[in-house]
């Protein structure tokens, strides 16, 4: 038996919260990945979902949790100088299709700032594949700090904010189409 790391504990809480919402019919989990990179001694976990009220193929959310070797070493060597590196990083992403107009992209940014606040790093990217007439939009939200087990309750609350973001993005996309 081994003592689970902060990454393991946070992953279990995130999975539990998301699958509870999936079982309740509020969201649909569409994909998940749990990756151990043995070359870099890092871990990553991500899960994709969409609100059950949204149409298939519309706004998709992704929550990604990552921990690297320094994060693990800081946790396993608590008296080391690495103590402040203990924890995980979280990145949230939202995917949708078809928006290139700068006015709409600015409105989407405003929606995200209203939900997540000005202190978050929010970026949007647009990828155009001309041969398939496909426009893919990706919104990323990153936090400027490591997340530790002390913020476990915040992780569950974060999922609620992700669902709200999905809802408002879907509503806006319906409005402009």
C-alpha positions as CSV (number, residue, x, y, z in Angstrom):
1,X,0.0,0.0,0.0
2,X,1.2,3.5,-0.8
3,X,0.3,6.9,0.6
4,X,-1.5,8.7,-2.2
5,X,0.0,12.0,-3.4
6,X,-1.9,15.3,-3.5
7,X,-2.3,14.7,-7.2
8,X,-4.0,11.4,-6.5
9,X,-6.3,12.9,-3.9
10,X,-7.3,15.8,-6.0
11,X,-7.9,13.6,-9.1
12,X,-10.3,11.4,-7.1
13,X,-12.3,14.4,-5.8
14,X,-12.6,15.8,-9.3
15,X,-13.6,12.4,-10.8
16,X,-16.1,11.8,-8.1
17,X,-17.7,15.2,-8.5
18,X,-17.9,14.9,-12.2
19,X,-19.2,11.4,-12.3
20,X,-21.8,12.3,-9.7
21,X,-23.0,15.1,-11.9
22,X,-23.0,12.7,-14.9
23,X,-25.0,10.1,-13.0
24,X,-27.5,12.8,-12.0
25,X,-27.9,13.8,-15.6
26,X,-26.6,17.3,-15.3
27,X,-23.5,16.7,-17.5
28,X,-22.2,14.1,-19.9
29,X,-18.6,13.0,-19.5
30,X,-17.3,12.4,-23.0
31,X,-13.6,11.5,-22.5
32,X,-10.9,11.2,-19.8
33,X,-7.2,10.6,-19.8
34,X,-4.9,9.6,-16.9
35,X,-1.3,9.8,-18.1
36,X,2.0,8.9,-16.3
37,X,5.0,10.2,-18.1
38,X,7.9,7.9,-16.9
39,X,10.5,9.9,-18.8
40,X,9.7,13.1,-17.0
41,X,8.1,11.7,-13.9
42,X,5.0,13.7,-14.3
43,X,1.3,13.0,-14.2
44,X,-1.6,14.5,-15.9
45,X,-5.3,13.9,-15.7
46,X,-8.0,15.5,-17.9
47,X,-11.7,15.0,-18.3
48,X,-14.0,16.4,-21.0
49,X,-17.7,17.1,-20.5
50,X,-20.6,19.1,-21.7
51,X,-23.8,20.1,-19.9
52,X,-26.5,17.6,-20.6
53,X,-28.8,20.5,-21.7
54,X,-26.5,21.4,-24.6
55,X,-26.6,19.9,-28.0
56,X,-24.1,17.2,-29.0
57,X,-21.1,18.9,-30.7
58,X,-21.6,22.3,-29.0
59,X,-19.6,23.7,-26.2
60,X,-17.2,21.2,-24.6
61,X,-15.3,21.7,-21.3
62,X,-12.0,20.2,-20.3
63,X,-10.5,20.2,-16.8
64,X,-6.8,19.3,-16.7
65,X,-4.8,18.6,-13.5
66,X,-1.0,18.2,-13.8
67,X,1.9,17.5,-11.4
68,X,5.6,17.3,-12.4
69,X,8.7,15.9,-10.6
70,X,9.4,19.1,-8.7
71,X,5.8,19.0,-7.3
72,X,6.1,15.4,-6.2
73,X,9.6,15.9,-4.7
74,X,8.3,18.9,-2.7
75,X,5.5,16.8,-1.3
76,X,7.6,13.8,-0.5
77,X,10.5,15.8,1.0
78,X,8.5,18.2,3.2
79,X,11.5,19.8,4.9
80,X,13.3,20.6,1.7
81,X,13.7,24.1,0.1
82,X,11.1,23.0,-2.5
83,X,8.2,23.2,-0.1
84,X,6.5,26.0,-2.0
85,X,6.5,23.8,-5.2
86,X,4.1,21.2,-3.6
87,X,0.8,21.0,-5.4
88,X,-0.7,20.8,-8.9
89,X,-1.5,23.1,-11.8
90,X,-5.0,23.3,-13.2
91,X,-6.0,24.4,-16.7
92,X,-9.6,24.8,-17.9
93,X,-10.5,24.8,-21.5
94,X,-13.7,25.3,-23.5
95,X,-14.1,24.3,-27.1
96,X,-16.7,25.4,-29.7
97,X,-16.8,26.0,-33.4
98,X,-17.3,28.7,-36.0
99,X,-16.4,32.1,-34.5
100,X,-13.8,34.3,-36.2
101,X,-15.4,37.7,-35.8
102,X,-13.4,39.8,-33.3
103,X,-16.6,41.4,-31.9
104,X,-17.9,38.0,-30.9
105,X,-14.5,36.9,-29.5
106,X,-14.5,40.0,-27.3
107,X,-18.0,39.3,-26.1
108,X,-16.9,35.7,-25.2
109,X,-14.0,37.1,-23.3
110,X,-16.4,39.4,-21.4
111,X,-18.6,36.4,-20.5
112,X,-15.5,34.6,-19.1
113,X,-14.3,37.6,-17.1
114,X,-17.8,38.0,-15.6
115,X,-17.7,34.4,-14.4
116,X,-14.0,33.9,-13.6
117,X,-12.8,37.4,-12.7
118,X,-10.0,39.6,-14.1
119,X,-7.2,37.9,-12.2
120,X,-7.3,34.7,-14.3
121,X,-5.2,34.2,-17.5
122,X,-7.8,33.9,-20.2
123,X,-6.7,33.2,-23.8
124,X,-8.6,32.3,-26.9
125,X,-7.3,30.7,-30.1
126,X,-8.9,30.1,-33.4
127,X,-7.8,27.4,-35.7
128,X,-9.0,27.4,-39.3
129,X,-8.7,24.3,-41.5
130,X,-9.6,25.6,-45.0
131,X,-9.7,22.2,-46.7
132,X,-12.5,21.1,-44.4
133,X,-14.1,24.5,-43.9
134,X,-13.6,24.0,-40.2
135,X,-13.2,26.8,-37.6
136,X,-12.2,25.5,-34.1
137,X,-12.2,27.8,-31.1
138,X,-10.4,27.0,-27.8
139,X,-10.6,29.1,-24.7
140,X,-8.1,28.5,-21.9
141,X,-8.2,29.6,-18.3
142,X,-5.1,29.2,-16.2
143,X,-4.4,30.1,-12.6
144,X,-1.3,31.9,-11.4
145,X,-0.6,29.5,-8.6
146,X,-0.3,25.9,-7.6
147,X,-3.4,24.2,-6.2
148,X,-3.0,22.1,-3.1
149,X,-5.2,19.8,-1.1
150,X,-6.2,22.8,1.0
151,X,-8.3,24.0,-1.9
152,X,-10.1,20.6,-2.3
153,X,-13.5,22.3,-1.8
154,X,-12.6,24.9,-4.4
155,X,-12.2,22.1,-7.0
156,X,-15.8,21.0,-6.7
157,X,-17.0,24.6,-6.8
158,X,-14.8,25.1,-9.9
159,X,-16.8,22.5,-11.7
160,X,-20.0,24.4,-11.0
161,X,-18.4,27.5,-12.6
162,X,-17.4,25.4,-15.6
163,X,-21.0,24.3,-16.0
164,X,-22.1,27.9,-15.8
165,X,-19.5,28.9,-18.4
166,X,-20.7,26.2,-20.7
167,X,-24.3,27.3,-20.3
168,X,-23.5,31.0,-21.0
169,X,-21.3,30.2,-23.9
170,X,-23.9,28.0,-25.4
171,X,-26.6,30.6,-24.9
172,X,-24.4,33.3,-26.6
173,X,-23.6,31.0,-29.5
174,X,-27.3,30.3,-30.1
175,X,-28.0,34.0,-29.9
176,X,-25.5,34.9,-32.7
177,X,-26.2,32.0,-35.0
